[in-house]
Amino acid sequence: MQDDFERIAALRKELEEANKQYYELDQPRITDGEYDALMRELLALEAKHPDSVAPDSPTQRVGGAVAKEYTKVRHLEPLLSLDNAFDAGDLREFDRRVRQVFAEVEYVVELKIDGLTVALTYVDGLMVRGATRGDGSVGEEITANVKTVGSIPLRLNKPVAKLSVRGEGYMPKASFARLNQEREEEGLSTFANPRNAAAGSLRQLNSRITAERKLDYFAYQLLSANELGLNNQIDVLNYLKEQGFVVNPEYKVFHDIEEVIKYCEEMAGERHRFPYDIDGLVIKVNDFDLQQELGFTAKSPRWAISYKFPAEQVETVVEDIILR
Ligand SMILES: NC(=O)c1c(N)nc(OC2CCCC2)nc1O[C@@H]1CCC[C@@H]1O
């Protein structure tokens, strides 16, 4: 018979493995019910041995902290916004400006997830802080809520002294539909779209409520990447995956803006085939030395632009008028 501490270690290992299978590999091996039973057993054992609770224990994901209001946090580096391109002409103009500095350029094109930016800080491999974008310089501290997002690692696979990650917190369409269904049944107001639902869920003062919202996260940026020997965006995305983050797999590399334009126009028609909302694409110069050369305008990088999908003709569906 294992003693409590051996059982605690075994349960943590099993729950972390199940989490990895579910979020990173998208192949759940145990049912939600089995996962919950293991979690309940671990919570009970940790309650019996409170000094055994580690900050990266899976039990830290169930939430429970109820904040009274938000503390504000200043970001290490400001979170930038993006200039927008609305058509092929805008993209050609962006490319012309880039090529004024370098004739040869490689672009990485990523889906633009329609969520909200969340900045994560890890110290010695453990997640110590999560923060909203706020005004770009000062955001809200939402660490307890961020810990409930299953695809955000509580501990890095290869701990480093300090790591600052940026990515998009979002609510998958399925979670959004279920949440609005539940709220309707409870006579509560429904959320207008997954982005609002994600923002409301991540800015919840009660992290137990956040834990129920089934949020997700795609990492896409690292601060001080060059200190880690990473000198382009593709290397950063691979590094983030190695560390245990979920990176959106739909990114592509192009060498020519005409290919980028073709891909953007193709994707405008494909936007609904993903299990999450996207509102465009983000085109980034891949090489960090070239990004450095290009620099920034007052509010956004000169080495990145977002291609916004054209507004859709939403046919107004007239609700069937139920004649009572
Ligand atoms: N929403 C996204 O999927 C996304 C992305 N895939 N990549 C970036 O790269 C940043 C890095 C520096 C400038 C933009 N930003 C994104 O979202 C931004 C955050 C703020 C405005 C955009 O939504």
PDBQT file of the ligand as one rigid body, heavy atoms in Angstrom, charges set to zero:
ROOT
HETATM    1  N1  LIG A 401      -4.270  37.296 -32.118  1.00  0.00    +0.000 N 
HETATM    2  C1  LIG A 401      -3.211  36.590 -32.562  1.00  0.00    +0.000 C 
HETATM    3  O1  LIG A 401      -3.359  35.414 -32.917  1.00  0.00    +0.000 OA
HETATM    4  C2  LIG A 401      -1.845  37.218 -32.588  1.00  0.00    +0.000 A 
HETATM    5  C3  LIG A 401      -0.730  36.530 -33.128  1.00  0.00    +0.000 A 
HETATM    6  N2  LIG A 401      -0.863  35.276 -33.652  1.00  0.00    +0.000 N 
HETATM    7  N3  LIG A 401       0.481  37.121 -33.137  1.00  0.00    +0.000 NA
HETATM    8  C4  LIG A 401       0.640  38.359 -32.617  1.00  0.00    +0.000 A 
HETATM    9  O2  LIG A 401       1.879  38.892 -32.639  1.00  0.00    +0.000 OA
HETATM   10  C5  LIG A 401       2.144  40.088 -31.887  1.00  0.00    +0.000 C 
HETATM   11  C6  LIG A 401       3.631  40.164 -31.661  1.00  0.00    +0.000 C 
HETATM   12  C7  LIG A 401       4.028  41.577 -31.810  1.00  0.00    +0.000 C 
HETATM   13  C8  LIG A 401       2.915  42.296 -32.505  1.00  0.00    +0.000 C 
HETATM   14  C9  LIG A 401       1.739  41.326 -32.622  1.00  0.00    +0.000 C 
HETATM   15  N4  LIG A 401      -0.379  39.065 -32.073  1.00  0.00    +0.000 NA
HETATM   16  C10 LIG A 401      -1.627  38.521 -32.068  1.00  0.00    +0.000 A 
HETATM   17  O3  LIG A 401      -2.630  39.239 -31.526  1.00  0.00    +0.000 OA
HETATM   18  C11 LIG A 401      -2.364  40.639 -31.351  1.00  0.00    +0.000 C 
HETATM   19  C12 LIG A 401      -2.261  41.027 -29.911  1.00  0.00    +0.000 C 
HETATM   20  C13 LIG A 401      -2.754  42.463 -29.840  1.00  0.00    +0.000 C 
HETATM   21  C14 LIG A 401      -3.383  42.788 -31.150  1.00  0.00    +0.000 C 
HETATM   22  C15 LIG A 401      -3.480  41.478 -31.887  1.00  0.00    +0.000 C 
HETATM   23  O4  LIG A 401      -4.699  40.856 -31.513  1.00  0.00    +0.000 OA
ENDROOT
TORSDOF 0
